[in-house]
Amino acid sequence: DWWETVPRSKNRPVTLKWNDFLKEFTDKYTPSVYKNRKKVEFLELKQNGLSVAEYELQFARLSKYAPEEESTDELRRDRFERGLRLEIREKIAIKPPSYGALLEAALRAEETSIERSSTEAKRKKLTDNLNPTAGQSGAVYFRGSGSQRGWFRGRGVGQTSRSSSVFLVEAGLLGV
């Protein structure tokens, strides 16, 4: 019934193009209050706890509500970059020439950040195991092969003959 009320719908053959139909349909069934709310959501969009891929998905989904804010590739790139977390923006040394290049650089920066965090967490865990705090036994279990498997109890304070990194190398826990 609605389609019959659209002025150009009665033309035979229909001269309405797909994009024109979508515009008519959206105008009819998407209230302006909703569109304005989504536009504000797009303008305030930040990556925060999202991954770069999740942020880009939200960015693409909401961008249709503010087409004037991303009418050129440069505007789109700048808006996307401003929403990225600071740690990722800092890793993008130069201004990428396009939105696609910016997205790729942001994904790589995020990957590097995740790898660095993982490596630091592993290193901290190993260091904590080798340098027990007061009240801990000082015994460290390590996995090796054959006779290398077992418990290691560190020497007393002031009696350490090797550094913890040497022990890690010998135990096969730290690659050199």
PyMOL CGO cylinders between C-alpha atoms (Angstrom):
from pymol import cmd
from pymol.cgo import CYLINDER

trace = [
    CYLINDER, 0.00, 0.00, 0.00, 2.80, 2.39, 0.89, 0.3, 1, 1, 1, 1, 1, 1,
    CYLINDER, 2.80, 2.39, 0.89, 4.53, 1.80, -2.45, 0.3, 1, 1, 1, 1, 1, 1,
    CYLINDER, 4.53, 1.80, -2.45, 1.40, 2.88, -4.33, 0.3, 1, 1, 1, 1, 1, 1,
    CYLINDER, 1.40, 2.88, -4.33, 1.62, 6.26, -2.57, 0.3, 1, 1, 1, 1, 1, 1,
    CYLINDER, 1.62, 6.26, -2.57, 5.15, 6.93, -3.85, 0.3, 1, 1, 1, 1, 1, 1,
    CYLINDER, 5.15, 6.93, -3.85, 4.72, 9.34, -6.80, 0.3, 1, 1, 1, 1, 1, 1,
    CYLINDER, 4.72, 9.34, -6.80, 7.04, 7.59, -9.26, 0.3, 1, 1, 1, 1, 1, 1,
    CYLINDER, 7.04, 7.59, -9.26, 5.88, 4.07, -8.42, 0.3, 1, 1, 1, 1, 1, 1,
    CYLINDER, 5.88, 4.07, -8.42, 2.99, 4.19, -10.90, 0.3, 1, 1, 1, 1, 1, 1,
    CYLINDER, 2.99, 4.19, -10.90, 5.22, 4.86, -13.86, 0.3, 1, 1, 1, 1, 1, 1,
    CYLINDER, 5.22, 4.86, -13.86, 5.35, 1.86, -16.17, 0.3, 1, 1, 1, 1, 1, 1,
    CYLINDER, 5.35, 1.86, -16.17, 8.06, 0.72, -16.45, 0.3, 1, 1, 1, 1, 1, 1,
    CYLINDER, 8.06, 0.72, -16.45, 9.20, 1.82, -13.01, 0.3, 1, 1, 1, 1, 1, 1,
    CYLINDER, 9.20, 1.82, -13.01, 11.87, 4.50, -13.43, 0.3, 1, 1, 1, 1, 1, 1,
    CYLINDER, 11.87, 4.50, -13.43, 12.93, 4.50, -9.83, 0.3, 1, 1, 1, 1, 1, 1,
    CYLINDER, 12.93, 4.50, -9.83, 16.50, 3.38, -9.32, 0.3, 1, 1, 1, 1, 1, 1,
    CYLINDER, 16.50, 3.38, -9.32, 17.48, 1.15, -6.39, 0.3, 1, 1, 1, 1, 1, 1,
    CYLINDER, 17.48, 1.15, -6.39, 19.16, 3.96, -4.43, 0.3, 1, 1, 1, 1, 1, 1,
    CYLINDER, 19.16, 3.96, -4.43, 16.07, 6.15, -4.92, 0.3, 1, 1, 1, 1, 1, 1,
    CYLINDER, 16.07, 6.15, -4.92, 13.87, 3.31, -3.66, 0.3, 1, 1, 1, 1, 1, 1,
    CYLINDER, 13.87, 3.31, -3.66, 16.10, 2.85, -0.60, 0.3, 1, 1, 1, 1, 1, 1,
    CYLINDER, 16.10, 2.85, -0.60, 15.91, 6.57, 0.13, 0.3, 1, 1, 1, 1, 1, 1,
    CYLINDER, 15.91, 6.57, 0.13, 12.09, 6.55, -0.14, 0.3, 1, 1, 1, 1, 1, 1,
    CYLINDER, 12.09, 6.55, -0.14, 11.88, 3.42, 2.02, 0.3, 1, 1, 1, 1, 1, 1,
    CYLINDER, 11.88, 3.42, 2.02, 14.27, 4.79, 4.66, 0.3, 1, 1, 1, 1, 1, 1,
    CYLINDER, 14.27, 4.79, 4.66, 12.45, 8.13, 4.78, 0.3, 1, 1, 1, 1, 1, 1,
    CYLINDER, 12.45, 8.13, 4.78, 9.17, 6.30, 5.33, 0.3, 1, 1, 1, 1, 1, 1,
    CYLINDER, 9.17, 6.30, 5.33, 10.25, 3.69, 7.88, 0.3, 1, 1, 1, 1, 1, 1,
    CYLINDER, 10.25, 3.69, 7.88, 13.18, 5.24, 9.74, 0.3, 1, 1, 1, 1, 1, 1,
    CYLINDER, 13.18, 5.24, 9.74, 12.08, 8.12, 11.96, 0.3, 1, 1, 1, 1, 1, 1,
    CYLINDER, 12.08, 8.12, 11.96, 14.29, 11.21, 12.00, 0.3, 1, 1, 1, 1, 1, 1,
    CYLINDER, 14.29, 11.21, 12.00, 14.69, 10.88, 15.79, 0.3, 1, 1, 1, 1, 1, 1,
    CYLINDER, 14.69, 10.88, 15.79, 16.34, 7.49, 15.26, 0.3, 1, 1, 1, 1, 1, 1,
    CYLINDER, 16.34, 7.49, 15.26, 18.57, 8.81, 12.45, 0.3, 1, 1, 1, 1, 1, 1,
    CYLINDER, 18.57, 8.81, 12.45, 19.67, 11.76, 14.61, 0.3, 1, 1, 1, 1, 1, 1,
    CYLINDER, 19.67, 11.76, 14.61, 20.46, 9.48, 17.54, 0.3, 1, 1, 1, 1, 1, 1,
    CYLINDER, 20.46, 9.48, 17.54, 22.59, 7.25, 15.30, 0.3, 1, 1, 1, 1, 1, 1,
    CYLINDER, 22.59, 7.25, 15.30, 24.36, 10.30, 13.86, 0.3, 1, 1, 1, 1, 1, 1,
    CYLINDER, 24.36, 10.30, 13.86, 25.29, 11.45, 17.37, 0.3, 1, 1, 1, 1, 1, 1,
    CYLINDER, 25.29, 11.45, 17.37, 26.44, 7.90, 18.18, 0.3, 1, 1, 1, 1, 1, 1,
    CYLINDER, 26.44, 7.90, 18.18, 28.68, 8.00, 15.10, 0.3, 1, 1, 1, 1, 1, 1,
    CYLINDER, 28.68, 8.00, 15.10, 30.11, 11.42, 15.97, 0.3, 1, 1, 1, 1, 1, 1,
    CYLINDER, 30.11, 11.42, 15.97, 30.93, 10.24, 19.51, 0.3, 1, 1, 1, 1, 1, 1,
    CYLINDER, 30.93, 10.24, 19.51, 32.23, 6.80, 18.49, 0.3, 1, 1, 1, 1, 1, 1,
    CYLINDER, 32.23, 6.80, 18.49, 35.55, 5.84, 20.10, 0.3, 1, 1, 1, 1, 1, 1,
    CYLINDER, 35.55, 5.84, 20.10, 37.44, 2.55, 20.00, 0.3, 1, 1, 1, 1, 1, 1,
    CYLINDER, 37.44, 2.55, 20.00, 37.79, 2.25, 23.79, 0.3, 1, 1, 1, 1, 1, 1,
    CYLINDER, 37.79, 2.25, 23.79, 37.70, -1.49, 24.61, 0.3, 1, 1, 1, 1, 1, 1,
    CYLINDER, 37.70, -1.49, 24.61, 36.88, -2.65, 21.08, 0.3, 1, 1, 1, 1, 1, 1,
    CYLINDER, 36.88, -2.65, 21.08, 39.40, -4.29, 18.80, 0.3, 1, 1, 1, 1, 1, 1,
    CYLINDER, 39.40, -4.29, 18.80, 40.27, -2.33, 15.66, 0.3, 1, 1, 1, 1, 1, 1,
    CYLINDER, 40.27, -2.33, 15.66, 38.13, -4.72, 13.59, 0.3, 1, 1, 1, 1, 1, 1,
    CYLINDER, 38.13, -4.72, 13.59, 35.13, -4.27, 15.91, 0.3, 1, 1, 1, 1, 1, 1,
    CYLINDER, 35.13, -4.27, 15.91, 35.62, -0.49, 15.93, 0.3, 1, 1, 1, 1, 1, 1,
    CYLINDER, 35.62, -0.49, 15.93, 35.77, -0.43, 12.12, 0.3, 1, 1, 1, 1, 1, 1,
    CYLINDER, 35.77, -0.43, 12.12, 32.56, -2.48, 11.92, 0.3, 1, 1, 1, 1, 1, 1,
    CYLINDER, 32.56, -2.48, 11.92, 30.74, 0.00, 14.18, 0.3, 1, 1, 1, 1, 1, 1,
    CYLINDER, 30.74, 0.00, 14.18, 32.27, 2.91, 12.26, 0.3, 1, 1, 1, 1, 1, 1,
    CYLINDER, 32.27, 2.91, 12.26, 31.03, 1.53, 8.92, 0.3, 1, 1, 1, 1, 1, 1,
    CYLINDER, 31.03, 1.53, 8.92, 27.58, 0.68, 10.32, 0.3, 1, 1, 1, 1, 1, 1,
    CYLINDER, 27.58, 0.68, 10.32, 27.01, 4.14, 11.82, 0.3, 1, 1, 1, 1, 1, 1,
    CYLINDER, 27.01, 4.14, 11.82, 28.69, 6.23, 9.10, 0.3, 1, 1, 1, 1, 1, 1,
    CYLINDER, 28.69, 6.23, 9.10, 25.62, 6.08, 6.85, 0.3, 1, 1, 1, 1, 1, 1,
    CYLINDER, 25.62, 6.08, 6.85, 23.81, 8.32, 9.36, 0.3, 1, 1, 1, 1, 1, 1,
    CYLINDER, 23.81, 8.32, 9.36, 26.35, 11.13, 8.90, 0.3, 1, 1, 1, 1, 1, 1,
    CYLINDER, 26.35, 11.13, 8.90, 27.36, 11.10, 5.21, 0.3, 1, 1, 1, 1, 1, 1,
    CYLINDER, 27.36, 11.10, 5.21, 28.45, 14.75, 5.32, 0.3, 1, 1, 1, 1, 1, 1,
    CYLINDER, 28.45, 14.75, 5.32, 31.02, 13.88, 8.00, 0.3, 1, 1, 1, 1, 1, 1,
    CYLINDER, 31.02, 13.88, 8.00, 32.81, 11.51, 5.67, 0.3, 1, 1, 1, 1, 1, 1,
    CYLINDER, 32.81, 11.51, 5.67, 32.10, 12.86, 2.22, 0.3, 1, 1, 1, 1, 1, 1,
    CYLINDER, 32.10, 12.86, 2.22, 35.76, 12.48, 1.21, 0.3, 1, 1, 1, 1, 1, 1,
    CYLINDER, 35.76, 12.48, 1.21, 38.33, 9.79, 1.93, 0.3, 1, 1, 1, 1, 1, 1,
    CYLINDER, 38.33, 9.79, 1.93, 40.34, 12.35, 3.90, 0.3, 1, 1, 1, 1, 1, 1,
    CYLINDER, 40.34, 12.35, 3.90, 37.41, 13.23, 6.20, 0.3, 1, 1, 1, 1, 1, 1,
    CYLINDER, 37.41, 13.23, 6.20, 36.61, 9.54, 6.67, 0.3, 1, 1, 1, 1, 1, 1,
    CYLINDER, 36.61, 9.54, 6.67, 40.25, 8.74, 7.48, 0.3, 1, 1, 1, 1, 1, 1,
    CYLINDER, 40.25, 8.74, 7.48, 40.56, 11.63, 9.95, 0.3, 1, 1, 1, 1, 1, 1,
    CYLINDER, 40.56, 11.63, 9.95, 37.33, 10.74, 11.78, 0.3, 1, 1, 1, 1, 1, 1,
    CYLINDER, 37.33, 10.74, 11.78, 38.34, 7.07, 12.03, 0.3, 1, 1, 1, 1, 1, 1,
    CYLINDER, 38.34, 7.07, 12.03, 41.82, 7.98, 13.29, 0.3, 1, 1, 1, 1, 1, 1,
    CYLINDER, 41.82, 7.98, 13.29, 40.48, 10.35, 15.97, 0.3, 1, 1, 1, 1, 1, 1,
    CYLINDER, 40.48, 10.35, 15.97, 38.38, 7.50, 17.38, 0.3, 1, 1, 1, 1, 1, 1,
    CYLINDER, 38.38, 7.50, 17.38, 41.30, 5.08, 17.73, 0.3, 1, 1, 1, 1, 1, 1,
    CYLINDER, 41.30, 5.08, 17.73, 42.86, 4.50, 21.15, 0.3, 1, 1, 1, 1, 1, 1,
    CYLINDER, 42.86, 4.50, 21.15, 45.90, 6.71, 21.79, 0.3, 1, 1, 1, 1, 1, 1,
    CYLINDER, 45.90, 6.71, 21.79, 48.30, 3.74, 22.00, 0.3, 1, 1, 1, 1, 1, 1,
    CYLINDER, 48.30, 3.74, 22.00, 47.38, 2.74, 18.44, 0.3, 1, 1, 1, 1, 1, 1,
    CYLINDER, 47.38, 2.74, 18.44, 47.38, 6.29, 17.04, 0.3, 1, 1, 1, 1, 1, 1,
    CYLINDER, 47.38, 6.29, 17.04, 50.90, 6.78, 18.43, 0.3, 1, 1, 1, 1, 1, 1,
    CYLINDER, 50.90, 6.78, 18.43, 52.15, 3.73, 16.54, 0.3, 1, 1, 1, 1, 1, 1,
    CYLINDER, 52.15, 3.73, 16.54, 50.95, 5.07, 13.20, 0.3, 1, 1, 1, 1, 1, 1,
    CYLINDER, 50.95, 5.07, 13.20, 54.00, 7.21, 12.47, 0.3, 1, 1, 1, 1, 1, 1,
    CYLINDER, 54.00, 7.21, 12.47, 52.93, 8.85, 9.23, 0.3, 1, 1, 1, 1, 1, 1,
    CYLINDER, 52.93, 8.85, 9.23, 49.52, 9.90, 8.00, 0.3, 1, 1, 1, 1, 1, 1,
    CYLINDER, 49.52, 9.90, 8.00, 48.35, 7.08, 5.72, 0.3, 1, 1, 1, 1, 1, 1,
    CYLINDER, 48.35, 7.08, 5.72, 47.23, 8.24, 2.27, 0.3, 1, 1, 1, 1, 1, 1,
    CYLINDER, 47.23, 8.24, 2.27, 43.80, 6.57, 2.42, 0.3, 1, 1, 1, 1, 1, 1,
    CYLINDER, 43.80, 6.57, 2.42, 41.20, 5.14, 4.75, 0.3, 1, 1, 1, 1, 1, 1,
    CYLINDER, 41.20, 5.14, 4.75, 42.17, 1.59, 3.74, 0.3, 1, 1, 1, 1, 1, 1,
    CYLINDER, 42.17, 1.59, 3.74, 45.84, 2.25, 4.47, 0.3, 1, 1, 1, 1, 1, 1,
    CYLINDER, 45.84, 2.25, 4.47, 44.92, 3.74, 7.86, 0.3, 1, 1, 1, 1, 1, 1,
    CYLINDER, 44.92, 3.74, 7.86, 42.80, 0.70, 8.72, 0.3, 1, 1, 1, 1, 1, 1,
    CYLINDER, 42.80, 0.70, 8.72, 45.65, -1.63, 7.77, 0.3, 1, 1, 1, 1, 1, 1,
    CYLINDER, 45.65, -1.63, 7.77, 48.17, 0.39, 9.82, 0.3, 1, 1, 1, 1, 1, 1,
    CYLINDER, 48.17, 0.39, 9.82, 45.82, 0.39, 12.83, 0.3, 1, 1, 1, 1, 1, 1,
    CYLINDER, 45.82, 0.39, 12.83, 45.31, -3.38, 12.60, 0.3, 1, 1, 1, 1, 1, 1,
    CYLINDER, 45.31, -3.38, 12.60, 49.08, -3.91, 12.47, 0.3, 1, 1, 1, 1, 1, 1,
    CYLINDER, 49.08, -3.91, 12.47, 49.64, -1.55, 15.41, 0.3, 1, 1, 1, 1, 1, 1,
    CYLINDER, 49.64, -1.55, 15.41, 47.04, -3.41, 17.44, 0.3, 1, 1, 1, 1, 1, 1,
    CYLINDER, 47.04, -3.41, 17.44, 48.64, -6.76, 16.57, 0.3, 1, 1, 1, 1, 1, 1,
    CYLINDER, 48.64, -6.76, 16.57, 52.05, -5.48, 17.67, 0.3, 1, 1, 1, 1, 1, 1,
    CYLINDER, 52.05, -5.48, 17.67, 50.58, -4.13, 20.90, 0.3, 1, 1, 1, 1, 1, 1,
    CYLINDER, 50.58, -4.13, 20.90, 48.92, -7.48, 21.67, 0.3, 1, 1, 1, 1, 1, 1,
    CYLINDER, 48.92, -7.48, 21.67, 52.15, -9.37, 20.96, 0.3, 1, 1, 1, 1, 1, 1,
    CYLINDER, 52.15, -9.37, 20.96, 54.14, -6.99, 23.17, 0.3, 1, 1, 1, 1, 1, 1,
    CYLINDER, 54.14, -6.99, 23.17, 51.64, -7.32, 26.03, 0.3, 1, 1, 1, 1, 1, 1,
    CYLINDER, 51.64, -7.32, 26.03, 51.69, -11.11, 25.75, 0.3, 1, 1, 1, 1, 1, 1,
    CYLINDER, 51.69, -11.11, 25.75, 55.49, -11.24, 25.73, 0.3, 1, 1, 1, 1, 1, 1,
    CYLINDER, 55.49, -11.24, 25.73, 55.75, -8.88, 28.70, 0.3, 1, 1, 1, 1, 1, 1,
    CYLINDER, 55.75, -8.88, 28.70, 53.19, -10.91, 30.65, 0.3, 1, 1, 1, 1, 1, 1,
    CYLINDER, 53.19, -10.91, 30.65, 55.12, -14.14, 30.01, 0.3, 1, 1, 1, 1, 1, 1,
    CYLINDER, 55.12, -14.14, 30.01, 58.40, -12.48, 30.99, 0.3, 1, 1, 1, 1, 1, 1,
    CYLINDER, 58.40, -12.48, 30.99, 56.86, -11.06, 34.18, 0.3, 1, 1, 1, 1, 1, 1,
    CYLINDER, 56.86, -11.06, 34.18, 55.43, -14.45, 35.11, 0.3, 1, 1, 1, 1, 1, 1,
    CYLINDER, 55.43, -14.45, 35.11, 58.83, -16.11, 34.64, 0.3, 1, 1, 1, 1, 1, 1,
    CYLINDER, 58.83, -16.11, 34.64, 60.60, -13.36, 36.57, 0.3, 1, 1, 1, 1, 1, 1,
    CYLINDER, 60.60, -13.36, 36.57, 58.07, -13.61, 39.41, 0.3, 1, 1, 1, 1, 1, 1,
    CYLINDER, 58.07, -13.61, 39.41, 58.65, -17.37, 39.55, 0.3, 1, 1, 1, 1, 1, 1,
    CYLINDER, 58.65, -17.37, 39.55, 62.42, -16.89, 39.75, 0.3, 1, 1, 1, 1, 1, 1,
    CYLINDER, 62.42, -16.89, 39.75, 62.33, -14.05, 42.27, 0.3, 1, 1, 1, 1, 1, 1,
    CYLINDER, 62.33, -14.05, 42.27, 59.75, -15.08, 44.89, 0.3, 1, 1, 1, 1, 1, 1,
    CYLINDER, 59.75, -15.08, 44.89, 58.43, -12.47, 47.25, 0.3, 1, 1, 1, 1, 1, 1,
    CYLINDER, 58.43, -12.47, 47.25, 58.65, -12.80, 51.01, 0.3, 1, 1, 1, 1, 1, 1,
    CYLINDER, 58.65, -12.80, 51.01, 56.62, -15.74, 52.25, 0.3, 1, 1, 1, 1, 1, 1,
    CYLINDER, 56.62, -15.74, 52.25, 57.09, -17.81, 49.08, 0.3, 1, 1, 1, 1, 1, 1,
    CYLINDER, 57.09, -17.81, 49.08, 59.26, -20.91, 49.11, 0.3, 1, 1, 1, 1, 1, 1,
    CYLINDER, 59.26, -20.91, 49.11, 61.59, -19.97, 46.30, 0.3, 1, 1, 1, 1, 1, 1,
    CYLINDER, 61.59, -19.97, 46.30, 61.00, -23.32, 44.60, 0.3, 1, 1, 1, 1, 1, 1,
    CYLINDER, 61.00, -23.32, 44.60, 60.27, -23.17, 40.89, 0.3, 1, 1, 1, 1, 1, 1,
    CYLINDER, 60.27, -23.17, 40.89, 58.98, -26.09, 38.87, 0.3, 1, 1, 1, 1, 1, 1,
    CYLINDER, 58.98, -26.09, 38.87, 60.22, -26.18, 35.31, 0.3, 1, 1, 1, 1, 1, 1,
    CYLINDER, 60.22, -26.18, 35.31, 59.45, -28.49, 32.43, 0.3, 1, 1, 1, 1, 1, 1,
    CYLINDER, 59.45, -28.49, 32.43, 62.29, -29.94, 30.50, 0.3, 1, 1, 1, 1, 1, 1,
    CYLINDER, 62.29, -29.94, 30.50, 62.99, -33.35, 29.06, 0.3, 1, 1, 1, 1, 1, 1,
    CYLINDER, 62.99, -33.35, 29.06, 64.18, -36.42, 30.93, 0.3, 1, 1, 1, 1, 1, 1,
    CYLINDER, 64.18, -36.42, 30.93, 66.51, -35.57, 33.80, 0.3, 1, 1, 1, 1, 1, 1,
    CYLINDER, 66.51, -35.57, 33.80, 65.94, -31.82, 33.34, 0.3, 1, 1, 1, 1, 1, 1,
    CYLINDER, 65.94, -31.82, 33.34, 62.37, -32.04, 34.65, 0.3, 1, 1, 1, 1, 1, 1,
    CYLINDER, 62.37, -32.04, 34.65, 61.81, -31.30, 38.33, 0.3, 1, 1, 1, 1, 1, 1,
    CYLINDER, 61.81, -31.30, 38.33, 61.97, -28.78, 41.14, 0.3, 1, 1, 1, 1, 1, 1,
    CYLINDER, 61.97, -28.78, 41.14, 64.61, -26.12, 41.44, 0.3, 1, 1, 1, 1, 1, 1,
    CYLINDER, 64.61, -26.12, 41.44, 65.22, -24.41, 44.74, 0.3, 1, 1, 1, 1, 1, 1,
    CYLINDER, 65.22, -24.41, 44.74, 67.20, -21.22, 44.45, 0.3, 1, 1, 1, 1, 1, 1,
    CYLINDER, 67.20, -21.22, 44.45, 70.15, -20.47, 46.65, 0.3, 1, 1, 1, 1, 1, 1,
    CYLINDER, 70.15, -20.47, 46.65, 69.79, -18.30, 49.69, 0.3, 1, 1, 1, 1, 1, 1,
    CYLINDER, 69.79, -18.30, 49.69, 70.08, -14.54, 49.60, 0.3, 1, 1, 1, 1, 1, 1,
    CYLINDER, 70.08, -14.54, 49.60, 73.57, -13.47, 48.53, 0.3, 1, 1, 1, 1, 1, 1,
    CYLINDER, 73.57, -13.47, 48.53, 74.44, -17.00, 47.38, 0.3, 1, 1, 1, 1, 1, 1,
    CYLINDER, 74.44, -17.00, 47.38, 73.20, -16.80, 43.80, 0.3, 1, 1, 1, 1, 1, 1,
    CYLINDER, 73.20, -16.80, 43.80, 75.94, -17.82, 41.41, 0.3, 1, 1, 1, 1, 1, 1,
    CYLINDER, 75.94, -17.82, 41.41, 74.00, -17.33, 38.15, 0.3, 1, 1, 1, 1, 1, 1,
    CYLINDER, 74.00, -17.33, 38.15, 71.54, -14.76, 36.93, 0.3, 1, 1, 1, 1, 1, 1,
    CYLINDER, 71.54, -14.76, 36.93, 67.89, -15.70, 36.44, 0.3, 1, 1, 1, 1, 1, 1,
    CYLINDER, 67.89, -15.70, 36.44, 68.23, -15.26, 32.66, 0.3, 1, 1, 1, 1, 1, 1,
    CYLINDER, 68.23, -15.26, 32.66, 71.02, -17.89, 32.58, 0.3, 1, 1, 1, 1, 1, 1,
    CYLINDER, 71.02, -17.89, 32.58, 68.74, -20.28, 34.43, 0.3, 1, 1, 1, 1, 1, 1,
    CYLINDER, 68.74, -20.28, 34.43, 65.93, -19.57, 31.96, 0.3, 1, 1, 1, 1, 1, 1,
    CYLINDER, 65.93, -19.57, 31.96, 68.22, -20.28, 29.01, 0.3, 1, 1, 1, 1, 1, 1,
    CYLINDER, 68.22, -20.28, 29.01, 69.44, -23.52, 30.58, 0.3, 1, 1, 1, 1, 1, 1,
    CYLINDER, 69.44, -23.52, 30.58, 65.90, -24.59, 31.41, 0.3, 1, 1, 1, 1, 1, 1,
    CYLINDER, 65.90, -24.59, 31.41, 64.84, -23.88, 27.83, 0.3, 1, 1, 1, 1, 1, 1,
    CYLINDER, 64.84, -23.88, 27.83, 62.34, -21.21, 28.89, 0.3, 1, 1, 1, 1, 1, 1,
    CYLINDER, 62.34, -21.21, 28.89, 64.09, -18.24, 27.32, 0.3, 1, 1, 1, 1, 1, 1,
    CYLINDER, 64.09, -18.24, 27.32, 65.23, -18.34, 23.73, 0.3, 1, 1, 1, 1, 1, 1,
    CYLINDER, 65.23, -18.34, 23.73, 68.49, -16.63, 22.90, 0.3, 1, 1, 1, 1, 1, 1,
]
cmd.load_cgo(trace, "trace")
